[in-house]
Amino acid sequence: GKLAWKSGKGVGNVLKLGGGLIKGVVDSFVGAVTEAFGQQSE
């Protein structure tokens, strides 16, 4: 009961943290690629 709920909440926190991390990596990657292509076209 309580233990399962607690570990389930922990998994949710890990997913939330991991999702935020992945989003940050993707955002910076996309930004770098966009910047590189922007410099090339000019």
C-alpha positions in Angstrom: 0.0 0.0 0.0 2.1 2.9 1.4 5.4 1.5 0.1 4.2 0.9 -3.4 2.7 4.5 -3.5 6.0 5.9 -2.2 8.2 4.0 -4.8 5.6 4.9 -7.6 6.0 8.6 -6.6 9.8 8.2 -6.7 9.6 6.7 -10.3 7.5 9.7 -11.3 10.1 12.1 -9.9 12.9 10.3 -11.8 10.9 10.4 -15.0 10.2 14.1 -14.5 13.9 14.8 -13.7 15.0 12.7 -16.7 12.5 14.3 -19.0 13.7 17.8 -18.0 17.3 16.8 -18.5 16.6 15.3 -22.0 14.6 18.4 -22.9 17.5 20.6 -21.9 20.0 18.5 -24.0 17.6 18.5 -27.0 17.0 22.3 -26.7 20.7 23.1 -26.6 21.4 20.7 -29.5 18.6 22.2 -31.6 19.9 25.7 -30.7 23.4 24.8 -31.7 22.3 23.2 -35.0 20.0 26.2 -35.9 22.9 28.6 -35.1 25.3 26.7 -37.3 22.9 26.6 -40.2 22.0 30.3 -39.7 25.7 31.2 -40.0 26.2 29.0 -43.1 23.3 30.6 -45.0 24.7 34.1 -44.2 
